[in-house]
Amino acid sequence: MRLAALIALLDDAVGAQTAADQAIAVCGEPLLLVTAQQQVVRQAEVYHQLVVRLRALNPDETCAPLHRRASRLLAFHEALLQEALSRVSAAPHGPAEERARRQLLGLGAPADALRRLRDEVSALADRSDATGDRS
């Protein structure tokens, strides 16, 4: 697997985070449940497609640990979106479900971890380019 392909995928994943954060946050708004559901479904599809793209990459020994980390983080993003969708789609909403739904804020720490991974892979690629290693 070429680092460039992984960087491009991670750039797309990080680029999709703002819309995913907003979709999850809208789930906490009581008057926007239909809008929230539509936004979360769209963002879940974005991350599902990123997971599919990642699976299509064939990591070599050097990239395998990075690939596994990316896979875990993308899966976590997908799970957060699915959790938001299940909370916004559940009916009827009791007091406990309403409180839980209103606490949905976004991707949180996994978003930070994904950005750090993207930066790490980018730095690794820069070092590889500087040394002439084109893996």
DSSP file with accessible surface (Angstrom, degrees, kcal/mol):
  #  RESIDUE AA STRUCTURE BP1 BP2  ACC     N-H-->O    O-->H-N    N-H-->O    O-->H-N    TCO  KAPPA ALPHA  PHI   PSI    X-CA   Y-CA   Z-CA
    1    1 A M              0   0   31      0, 0.0     2,-0.3     0, 0.0    59,-0.3   0.000 360.0 360.0 360.0 133.0    0.0    0.0    0.0
    2    2 A R    >>  -     0   0  140      1,-0.1     4,-1.4    57,-0.1     3,-0.6  -0.629 360.0-133.3 -82.5 139.5    1.3    3.4   -0.9
    3    3 A L  H 3> S+     0   0    9    132,-1.3     4,-3.0    -2,-0.3     5,-0.2   0.861 104.6  64.5 -59.6 -33.3    1.4    6.0    1.9
    4    4 A A  H 3> S+     0   0   62      1,-0.2     4,-2.5     2,-0.2    -1,-0.2   0.889 100.8  49.9 -60.1 -39.2   -0.1    8.5   -0.6
    5    5 A A  H <> S+     0   0   38     -3,-0.6     4,-2.1     2,-0.2    -1,-0.2   0.907 112.4  47.1 -66.7 -39.8   -3.3    6.4   -0.9
    6    6 A L  H  X S+     0   0    0     -4,-1.4     4,-2.9     2,-0.2    -2,-0.2   0.916 111.8  50.7 -68.0 -40.4   -3.6    6.2    2.9
    7    7 A I  H  X S+     0   0   25     -4,-3.0     4,-3.0     2,-0.2     5,-0.2   0.931 109.6  50.6 -62.2 -44.3   -3.0    9.9    3.3
    8    8 A A  H  X S+     0   0   43     -4,-2.5     4,-2.2    -5,-0.2    -1,-0.2   0.926 112.4  46.8 -60.5 -43.2   -5.7   10.7    0.7
    9    9 A L  H  X S+     0   0    2     -4,-2.1     4,-2.4     2,-0.2    -2,-0.2   0.936 113.6  47.6 -64.3 -45.3   -8.2    8.5    2.5
   10   10 A L  H  X S+     0   0    0     -4,-2.9     4,-2.9     1,-0.2     5,-0.3   0.885 109.3  54.2 -65.4 -36.3   -7.3   10.0    5.9
   11   11 A D  H  X S+     0   0   68     -4,-3.0     4,-2.7    -5,-0.2    -1,-0.2   0.925 110.2  47.1 -60.8 -43.2   -7.6   13.5    4.4
   12   12 A D  H  X S+     0   0   81     -4,-2.2     4,-1.5    -5,-0.2    -2,-0.2   0.906 112.5  49.7 -64.0 -41.3  -11.1   12.7    3.2
   13   13 A A  H  < S+     0   0    0     -4,-2.4     4,-0.5     2,-0.2    -2,-0.2   0.928 113.7  44.5 -65.0 -44.3  -12.0   11.2    6.6
   14   14 A V  H >< S+     0   0   17     -4,-2.9     3,-1.3     1,-0.2     4,-0.5   0.913 110.7  55.8 -66.4 -38.8  -10.8   14.2    8.5
   15   15 A G  H 3< S+     0   0   58     -4,-2.7     4,-0.4    -5,-0.3     3,-0.4   0.811 105.6  52.2 -63.1 -27.9  -12.5   16.5    6.0
   16   16 A A  T 3X S+     0   0   15     -4,-1.5     4,-2.0     1,-0.2    -1,-0.3   0.583  87.4  86.2 -84.1  -8.4  -15.8   14.7    6.7
   17   17 A Q  H <> S+     0   0    4     -3,-1.3     4,-3.2    -4,-0.5     5,-0.2   0.874  82.0  55.8 -64.6 -38.6  -15.5   15.2   10.4
   18   18 A T  H  > S+     0   0   91     -4,-0.5     4,-2.5    -3,-0.4    -1,-0.2   0.948 110.8  44.3 -61.2 -46.8  -17.1   18.7   10.5
   19   19 A A  H  > S+     0   0   37     -4,-0.4     4,-2.4     1,-0.2    -1,-0.2   0.891 114.6  50.0 -65.3 -37.0  -20.2   17.6    8.8
   20   20 A A  H  X S+     0   0    0     -4,-2.0     4,-2.5     2,-0.2     5,-0.2   0.926 110.4  49.9 -67.1 -43.2  -20.4   14.4   11.0
   21   21 A D  H  X S+     0   0   48     -4,-3.2     4,-2.7     1,-0.2    -2,-0.2   0.926 112.7  47.3 -57.8 -46.8  -19.9   16.6   14.2
   22   22 A Q  H  X S+     0   0  117     -4,-2.5     4,-2.3    -5,-0.2    -2,-0.2   0.903 110.6  51.6 -63.8 -40.9  -22.7   18.9   13.0
   23   23 A A  H  X S+     0   0    1     -4,-2.4     4,-1.0     2,-0.2    17,-0.3   0.925 112.9  45.1 -62.9 -43.1  -25.0   15.9   12.2
   24   24 A I  H >< S+     0   0    4     -4,-2.5     3,-0.7     1,-0.2     4,-0.4   0.932 112.1  51.9 -66.5 -43.0  -24.5   14.4   15.6
   25   25 A A  H >< S+     0   0   40     -4,-2.7     3,-1.7    80,-0.3     4,-0.2   0.880 103.0  58.4 -62.1 -37.4  -24.9   17.7   17.4
   26   26 A V  H >< S+     0   0   28     -4,-2.3     3,-2.1     1,-0.3     6,-0.3   0.814  91.6  71.4 -63.4 -26.5  -28.2   18.3   15.6
   27   27 A C  T << S+     0   0    0     -4,-1.0    -1,-0.3    -3,-0.7    -2,-0.2   0.760  91.7  58.9 -60.5 -23.2  -29.5   15.1   17.1
   28   28 A G  T <  S+     0   0   10     -3,-1.7    -1,-0.3    -4,-0.4    -2,-0.2   0.524  84.1  93.9 -83.5  -5.2  -29.6   16.9   20.4
   29   29 A E    X   -     0   0  104     -3,-2.1     3,-1.4    -4,-0.2     7,-0.2  -0.784  67.1-151.0 -91.5 120.0  -32.0   19.5   19.1
   30   30 A P  G >  S+     0   0   57      0, 0.0     3,-0.5     0, 0.0    -1,-0.1   0.792  91.9  46.9 -64.9 -26.8  -35.6   18.5   19.9
   31   31 A L  G 3  S+     0   0  167      1,-0.2     3,-0.2     2,-0.1     4,-0.1   0.479 106.9  57.6 -94.1  -1.1  -37.2   20.3   16.9
   32   32 A L  G <>  +     0   0   75     -3,-1.4     4,-3.1    -6,-0.3     5,-0.2   0.020  61.7 124.2-118.3  29.7  -34.8   19.0   14.3
   33   33 A L  H <> S+     0   0   45     -3,-0.5     4,-2.6     1,-0.2     5,-0.2   0.890  76.9  46.7 -63.8 -40.7  -35.1   15.3   14.6
   34   34 A V  H  > S+     0   0   96      2,-0.2     4,-2.3     1,-0.2    -1,-0.2   0.949 115.7  46.2 -66.6 -44.7  -36.0   14.6   11.0
   35   35 A T  H  > S+     0   0   57      1,-0.2     4,-2.5     2,-0.2    -2,-0.2   0.925 113.0  51.0 -60.2 -44.3  -33.2   16.8    9.7
   36   36 A A  H  X S+     0   0    0     -4,-3.1     4,-2.8   -10,-0.2     5,-0.3   0.926 108.4  51.1 -60.5 -45.8  -30.8   15.2   12.2
   37   37 A Q  H  X S+     0   0   78     -4,-2.6     4,-2.4    -5,-0.2    -1,-0.2   0.931 111.2  47.7 -59.7 -44.1  -31.7   11.7   11.0
   38   38 A Q  H  X S+     0   0  104     -4,-2.3     4,-2.2     1,-0.2    -1,-0.2   0.917 113.4  47.9 -64.2 -42.8  -31.2   12.7    7.4
   39   39 A Q  H  X S+     0   0   51     -4,-2.5     4,-2.4     2,-0.2    -2,-0.2   0.911 112.1  48.6 -65.8 -42.2  -27.8   14.3    8.1
   40   40 A V  H  X S+     0   0    0     -4,-2.8     4,-2.9   -17,-0.3     5,-0.2   0.915 109.7  52.3 -66.0 -40.9  -26.6   11.4   10.2
   41   41 A V  H  X S+     0   0   74     -4,-2.4     4,-2.0    -5,-0.3    -1,-0.2   0.937 110.7  48.5 -60.0 -44.3  -27.6    8.9    7.6
   42   42 A R  H  X S+     0   0  133     -4,-2.2     4,-1.9     1,-0.2    -2,-0.2   0.931 114.3  45.0 -61.4 -44.8  -25.6   10.8    5.0
   43   43 A Q  H  X S+     0   0   28     -4,-2.4     4,-2.4     2,-0.2     5,-0.2   0.877 109.1  55.4 -70.9 -34.8  -22.6   11.0    7.2
   44   44 A A  H  X S+     0   0    8     -4,-2.9     4,-2.4     1,-0.2    -1,-0.2   0.906 108.0  50.5 -62.1 -37.9  -22.8    7.4    8.1
   45   45 A E  H  X S+     0   0   99     -4,-2.0     4,-2.5    -5,-0.2    -2,-0.2   0.894 107.1  54.1 -66.6 -39.4  -22.7    6.6    4.4
   46   46 A V  H  X S+     0   0   55     -4,-1.9     4,-1.9     1,-0.2    -2,-0.2   0.952 112.7  42.6 -58.1 -49.3  -19.6    8.8    3.9
   47   47 A Y  H  X S+     0   0    0     -4,-2.4     4,-2.3     1,-0.2    -2,-0.2   0.863 110.8  55.8 -70.4 -31.5  -17.7    6.9    6.7
   48   48 A H  H  X S+     0   0   70     -4,-2.4     4,-2.4    -5,-0.2    -1,-0.2   0.936 108.1  48.6 -62.6 -44.2  -19.0    3.5    5.4
   49   49 A Q  H  X S+     0   0   88     -4,-2.5     4,-2.6     1,-0.2    -2,-0.2   0.873 109.1  53.2 -64.2 -35.2  -17.5    4.4    2.0
   50   50 A L  H  X S+     0   0    7     -4,-1.9     4,-2.6     2,-0.2    -1,-0.2   0.907 108.2  50.3 -65.2 -40.3  -14.3    5.4    3.6
   51   51 A V  H  X S+     0   0    7     -4,-2.3     4,-2.6     2,-0.2    -2,-0.2   0.926 110.2  50.1 -62.5 -42.9  -14.2    2.0    5.4
   52   52 A V  H  X S+     0   0   61     -4,-2.4     4,-1.4     1,-0.2    -2,-0.2   0.931 111.3  48.5 -60.9 -45.2  -14.8    0.3    2.1
   53   53 A R  H  X S+     0   0   97     -4,-2.6     4,-0.8     1,-0.2    -1,-0.2   0.909 110.6  51.2 -61.3 -42.2  -11.9    2.3    0.5
   54   54 A L  H >< S+     0   0    2     -4,-2.6     3,-1.1     1,-0.2    -2,-0.2   0.919 107.0  53.1 -63.1 -42.0   -9.6    1.4    3.3
   55   55 A R  H 3< S+     0   0  169     -4,-2.6    -1,-0.2     1,-0.3    -2,-0.2   0.812 103.5  58.6 -62.0 -29.4  -10.4   -2.3    3.0
   56   56 A A  H 3< S+     0   0   85     -4,-1.4    -1,-0.3    -3,-0.2    -2,-0.2   0.713  86.8  93.1 -74.8 -19.5   -9.5   -2.1   -0.6
   57   57 A L  S << S-     0   0   38     -3,-1.1    -3,-0.0    -4,-0.8     0, 0.0  -0.505  71.8-143.3 -72.8 143.4   -6.0   -0.9    0.2
   58   58 A N        -     0   0  134     -2,-0.2     2,-0.1   -56,-0.0     5,-0.1  -0.834  18.8-151.6-110.4  94.1   -3.4   -3.6    0.5
   59   59 A P        -     0   0   37      0, 0.0     2,-0.1     0, 0.0   -57,-0.1  -0.383   1.9-144.2 -72.3 140.7   -1.1   -2.7    3.3
   60   60 A D     >  -     0   0   54    -59,-0.3     4,-1.7    -2,-0.1     3,-0.1  -0.294  41.8 -84.8 -84.8-178.3    2.5   -3.8    3.2
   61   61 A E  T  4 S+     0   0  187      1,-0.2     3,-0.1     2,-0.2    -1,-0.0   0.881 129.2  50.1 -57.2 -39.8    4.3   -4.8    6.5
   62   62 A T  T  4 S+     0   0   92      1,-0.2     4,-0.4     2,-0.1    -1,-0.2   0.897 117.0  38.6 -67.3 -40.7    5.3   -1.2    7.1
   63   63 A C  T  > S+     0   0    0      1,-0.2     4,-2.8     2,-0.1     5,-0.2   0.599  90.3  91.3 -88.9 -12.0    1.8    0.2    6.7
   64   64 A A  H  X S+     0   0   21     -4,-1.7     4,-2.6     1,-0.2     5,-0.2   0.897  87.3  48.3 -56.1 -44.5   -0.2   -2.6    8.3
   65   65 A P  H  > S+     0   0   59      0, 0.0     4,-2.2     0, 0.0    -1,-0.2   0.912 113.6  47.8 -64.0 -37.3   -0.1   -1.0   11.8
   66   66 A L  H  > S+     0   0   11     -4,-0.4     4,-2.6     2,-0.2    -2,-0.2   0.905 111.1  51.5 -65.9 -40.7   -1.2    2.4   10.4
   67   67 A H  H  X S+     0   0   29     -4,-2.8     4,-2.6     2,-0.2    -1,-0.2   0.917 109.7  49.4 -61.5 -44.8   -3.9    0.6    8.4
   68   68 A R  H  X S+     0   0  132     -4,-2.6     4,-2.5    -5,-0.2    -2,-0.2   0.912 111.6  48.6 -63.2 -42.7   -5.2   -1.2   11.5
   69   69 A R  H  X S+     0   0   77     -4,-2.2     4,-2.4     2,-0.2    -2,-0.2   0.929 112.4  48.4 -63.2 -44.0   -5.3    2.1   13.5
   70   70 A A  H  X S+     0   0    0     -4,-2.6     4,-2.8     1,-0.2     5,-0.3   0.920 110.5  52.3 -61.4 -41.8   -7.2    3.8   10.6
   71   71 A S  H  X S+     0   0   48     -4,-2.6     4,-2.4     1,-0.2    -2,-0.2   0.928 110.4  47.1 -61.1 -45.8   -9.6    0.9   10.5
   72   72 A R  H  X S+     0   0  151     -4,-2.5     4,-2.1     2,-0.2    -1,-0.2   0.916 113.9  47.5 -62.8 -42.8  -10.4    1.1   14.2
   73   73 A L  H  X S+     0   0   30     -4,-2.4     4,-2.4     2,-0.2    -2,-0.2   0.911 112.5  47.8 -68.9 -41.0  -10.8    4.9   14.1
   74   74 A L  H  X S+     0   0    0     -4,-2.8     4,-2.6     1,-0.2    -1,-0.2   0.912 111.6  51.4 -65.7 -39.0  -13.1    4.9   11.0
   75   75 A A  H  X S+     0   0   48     -4,-2.4     4,-2.6    -5,-0.3    -2,-0.2   0.895 109.3  50.7 -63.2 -37.9  -15.1    2.1   12.6
   76   76 A F  H  X S+     0   0  106     -4,-2.1     4,-2.5     2,-0.2    -2,-0.2   0.913 109.0  50.7 -66.9 -41.1  -15.4    4.2   15.8
   77   77 A H  H  X S+     0   0    0     -4,-2.4     4,-2.1     2,-0.2    -2,-0.2   0.940 111.6  48.5 -58.6 -46.7  -16.6    7.2   13.7
   78   78 A E  H  X S+     0   0   40     -4,-2.6     4,-2.5     1,-0.2    -2,-0.2   0.911 110.7  50.9 -59.5 -43.0  -19.2    4.9   12.1
   79   79 A A  H  X S+     0   0   53     -4,-2.6     4,-2.6     1,-0.2    -1,-0.2   0.895 108.2  51.7 -64.7 -39.9  -20.3    3.6   15.5
   80   80 A L  H  X S+     0   0   47     -4,-2.5     4,-2.3     2,-0.2    -1,-0.2   0.911 111.3  47.7 -62.9 -41.8  -20.8    7.1   16.9
   81   81 A L  H  X S+     0   0    0     -4,-2.1     4,-2.5     2,-0.2    -2,-0.2   0.913 112.0  49.6 -65.6 -40.2  -22.9    8.0   13.9
   82   82 A Q  H  X S+     0   0   95     -4,-2.5     4,-2.7     2,-0.2    -2,-0.2   0.892 109.8  51.7 -65.8 -38.7  -25.0    4.8   14.3
   83   83 A E  H  X S+     0   0   82     -4,-2.6     4,-2.3     2,-0.2    -2,-0.2   0.927 110.6  48.1 -62.2 -44.5  -25.4    5.5   18.0
   84   84 A A  H  X S+     0   0    0     -4,-2.3     4,-2.3     1,-0.2     5,-0.2   0.925 112.1  50.3 -61.6 -42.2  -26.7    9.0   17.2
   85   85 A L  H  X S+     0   0   29     -4,-2.5     4,-2.2     1,-0.2    -2,-0.2   0.921 109.8  49.7 -63.5 -42.2  -29.0    7.6   14.6
   86   86 A S  H  X S+     0   0   60     -4,-2.7     4,-1.3     1,-0.2    -1,-0.2   0.898 112.3  48.3 -66.4 -35.8  -30.4    5.0   17.0
   87   87 A R  H  < S+     0   0   80     -4,-2.3    -1,-0.2     1,-0.2    -2,-0.2   0.882 115.3  43.2 -70.7 -37.5  -31.0    7.7   19.6
   88   88 A V  H  < S+     0   0    8     -4,-2.3    -2,-0.2     1,-0.2    -1,-0.2   0.790 116.9  47.5 -79.3 -24.3  -32.7   10.1   17.2
   89   89 A S  H  < S+     0   0   52     -4,-2.2    -2,-0.2    -5,-0.2    -1,-0.2   0.676  86.1 106.4 -88.6 -19.6  -34.8    7.3   15.6
   90   90 A A     <  -     0   0   44     -4,-1.3     3,-0.1    -5,-0.2    -3,-0.0  -0.364  64.3-132.5 -65.2 136.3  -36.0    5.7   18.8
   91   91 A A  S    S+     0   0   88      1,-0.2     2,-0.1    -2,-0.1    -2,-0.0  -0.997  74.2  28.4-143.3 144.6  -39.6    6.3   19.6
   92   92 A P  S    S-     0   0  122      0, 0.0     2,-0.7     0, 0.0    -1,-0.2   0.660  79.5-141.7 -79.9 160.7  -41.2    7.1   21.8
   93   93 A H        -     0   0   53     -2,-0.1    -2,-0.1     4,-0.1    -6,-0.0  -0.767  16.8-166.8 -89.2 117.6  -38.6    9.2   23.7
   94   94 A G     >  -     0   0   21     -2,-0.7     4,-2.7     1,-0.1     5,-0.2  -0.424  41.6 -91.3 -89.0 176.2  -38.8    8.9   27.5
   95   95 A P  H  > S+     0   0   95      0, 0.0     4,-2.3     0, 0.0     5,-0.2   0.894 126.2  49.4 -58.1 -41.1  -37.0   11.2   29.8
   96   96 A A  H  > S+     0   0   53      1,-0.2     4,-2.4     2,-0.2     5,-0.2   0.923 112.7  46.7 -66.6 -42.9  -33.8    9.1   30.0
   97   97 A E  H  > S+     0   0   95      2,-0.2     4,-2.7     1,-0.2    -1,-0.2   0.886 111.2  52.8 -65.5 -38.9  -33.6    8.8   26.2
   98   98 A E  H  X S+     0   0   39     -4,-2.7     4,-2.4     2,-0.2    -2,-0.2   0.928 110.1  47.8 -61.9 -44.8  -34.2   12.5   25.8
   99   99 A R  H  X S+     0   0  150     -4,-2.3     4,-0.9    -5,-0.2    -2,-0.2   0.928 113.5  47.5 -62.0 -45.4  -31.4   13.4   28.2
  100  100 A A  H >< S+     0   0   24     -4,-2.4     3,-0.6     1,-0.2     4,-0.3   0.915 112.1  49.8 -62.6 -42.9  -29.0   10.9   26.4
  101  101 A R  H >< S+     0   0    1     -4,-2.7     3,-1.6     1,-0.2    -1,-0.2   0.913 108.1  53.2 -63.7 -40.7  -30.0   12.4   23.0
  102  102 A R  H 3< S+     0   0  139     -4,-2.4    -1,-0.2     1,-0.3    -2,-0.2   0.695 100.9  62.3 -70.1 -16.0  -29.4   15.9   24.1
  103  103 A Q  T << S+     0   0  139     -4,-0.9     2,-0.4    -3,-0.6    -1,-0.3   0.488  72.9 115.6 -87.7  -2.6  -25.9   15.0   25.3
  104  104 A L    <   +     0   0   22     -3,-1.6   -76,-0.3    -4,-0.3     3,-0.1  -0.540  31.3 159.4 -68.7 119.8  -24.8   14.1   21.8
  105  105 A L        -     0   0  146     -2,-0.4     2,-0.3     1,-0.4   -80,-0.3   0.648  48.8 -83.1-116.8 -28.0  -22.1   16.6   20.9
  106  106 A G        -     0   0   19    -82,-0.2    -1,-0.4     1,-0.1   -85,-0.1  -0.982  64.1 -42.3 152.5-160.5  -20.0   15.1   18.1
  107  107 A L        +     0   0    3     -2,-0.3     4,-0.3   -90,-0.2    -1,-0.1   0.741  69.6 176.0 -78.9 -27.8  -17.2   12.8   17.4
  108  108 A G    >>  +     0   0   45      1,-0.2     4,-1.2     2,-0.2     3,-1.2  -0.204  59.5   2.4  64.7-139.6  -15.0   14.0   20.3
  109  109 A A  H 3> S+     0   0   71      1,-0.3     4,-2.5     2,-0.2    -1,-0.2   0.814 125.3  61.5 -57.6 -37.3  -11.7   12.3   21.0
  110  110 A P  H 3> S+     0   0   20      0, 0.0     4,-2.3     0, 0.0    -1,-0.3   0.870 101.9  54.5 -60.2 -31.5  -11.8    9.8   18.1
  111  111 A A  H <> S+     0   0    2     -3,-1.2     4,-2.2    -4,-0.3    -2,-0.2   0.931 108.9  47.6 -65.4 -42.4  -11.8   12.8   15.8
  112  112 A D  H  X S+     0   0   71     -4,-1.2     4,-2.5     1,-0.2    -1,-0.2   0.914 111.4  50.7 -63.1 -42.8   -8.7   14.1   17.4
  113  113 A A  H  X S+     0   0   23     -4,-2.5     4,-2.4     1,-0.2    -1,-0.2   0.892 109.1  51.1 -63.7 -38.4   -7.0   10.7   17.2
  114  114 A L  H  X S+     0   0    0     -4,-2.3     4,-2.6     2,-0.2    -1,-0.2   0.916 110.1  49.3 -66.6 -40.8   -7.9   10.4   13.5
  115  115 A R  H  X S+     0   0   80     -4,-2.2     4,-2.5     1,-0.2    -2,-0.2   0.919 110.8  50.3 -63.7 -41.0   -6.4   13.9   12.8
  116  116 A R  H  X S+     0   0  152     -4,-2.5     4,-2.6     2,-0.2    -2,-0.2   0.910 110.3  50.1 -63.0 -41.7   -3.2   12.8   14.7
  117  117 A L  H  X S+     0   0    0     -4,-2.4     4,-2.9     2,-0.2     5,-0.3   0.933 109.7  50.6 -62.0 -45.2   -3.0    9.6   12.6
  118  118 A R  H  X S+     0   0   54     -4,-2.6     4,-2.5     1,-0.2    -2,-0.2   0.936 112.2  47.2 -58.1 -43.8   -3.3   11.6    9.4
  119  119 A D  H  X S+     0   0   86     -4,-2.5     4,-2.5     2,-0.2    -1,-0.2   0.900 112.1  50.7 -65.3 -38.5   -0.6   14.0   10.5
  120  120 A E  H  X S+     0   0   85     -4,-2.6     4,-2.4     2,-0.2    -2,-0.2   0.929 111.9  46.1 -64.9 -44.7    1.6   11.0   11.5
  121  121 A V  H  X S+     0   0    0     -4,-2.9     4,-2.5     2,-0.2    -2,-0.2   0.910 112.4  51.5 -66.2 -39.1    1.2    9.2    8.2
  122  122 A S  H  X S+     0   0   41     -4,-2.5     4,-2.4    -5,-0.3    -2,-0.2   0.925 110.7  47.7 -63.7 -42.8    1.8   12.5    6.3
  123  123 A A  H  X S+     0   0   37     -4,-2.5     4,-2.5     2,-0.2    -2,-0.2   0.902 110.9  51.9 -65.4 -39.4    5.0   13.1    8.3
  124  124 A L  H  X S+     0   0   43     -4,-2.4     4,-2.5     2,-0.2    -2,-0.2   0.919 110.1  48.9 -62.4 -41.8    6.1    9.5    7.6
  125  125 A A  H  X S+     0   0   10     -4,-2.5     4,-2.7     2,-0.2    -2,-0.2   0.907 109.6  52.1 -64.9 -40.6    5.5   10.0    3.9
  126  126 A D  H  X S+     0   0  100     -4,-2.4     4,-2.1     1,-0.2    -2,-0.2   0.916 111.2  47.1 -61.6 -42.2    7.5   13.2    3.9
  127  127 A R  H  X S+     0   0  147     -4,-2.5     4,-1.8     2,-0.2     6,-0.2   0.902 111.6  51.2 -66.1 -39.3   10.4   11.4    5.6
  128  128 A S  H  X>S+     0   0   13     -4,-2.5     5,-1.8     1,-0.2     4,-0.7   0.904 110.3  49.0 -63.8 -41.6   10.1    8.6    3.0
  129  129 A D  H ><5S+     0   0   81     -4,-2.7     3,-0.6     1,-0.2    -1,-0.2   0.898 109.5  52.6 -63.8 -39.1   10.2   11.1    0.2
  130  130 A A  H 3<5S+     0   0   87     -4,-2.1    -1,-0.2     1,-0.2    -2,-0.2   0.830 114.4  41.6 -67.3 -31.3   13.2   12.8    1.7
  131  131 A T  H 3<5S-     0   0  110     -4,-1.8    -1,-0.2     2,-0.2    -2,-0.2   0.476 114.6-114.5 -93.9  -4.8   15.1    9.5    1.9
  132  132 A G  T <<5 +     0   0   49     -4,-0.7     2,-0.7    -3,-0.6    -3,-0.2   0.523  69.1 140.1  86.2   4.9   13.9    8.3   -1.5
  133  133 A D      < -     0   0   84     -5,-1.8    -1,-0.3    -6,-0.2    -2,-0.2  -0.741  30.3-173.0 -84.2 113.6   11.9    5.4   -0.1
  134  134 A R              0   0  152     -2,-0.7    -1,-0.1    -3,-0.1    -5,-0.1  -0.169 360.0 360.0-102.2  40.9    8.7    5.3   -2.2
  135  135 A S              0   0   34     -2,-0.1  -132,-1.3  -133,-0.1    -7,-0.0  -0.135 360.0 360.0 -75.6 360.0    6.7    2.6   -0.3
